């Protein structure tokens, strides 16, 4: 599960026990993938942003834009 941060609330797009799949913010639609190694990929910007648990960087400090609360078209 990806915790809430910067106004985002991520929900899973797959069933437990299946391989990793995309999550999305149910408020604005930003996509992210929680990987088996515990890292998270946020699909933002040109290259996206990886977050690894061992980096010890709080999610709020990542360059992920805050939730704009409007689902993109």
Order of alpha helices (4+ residues) and beta strands (2+ residues): beta-beta-beta-beta-beta
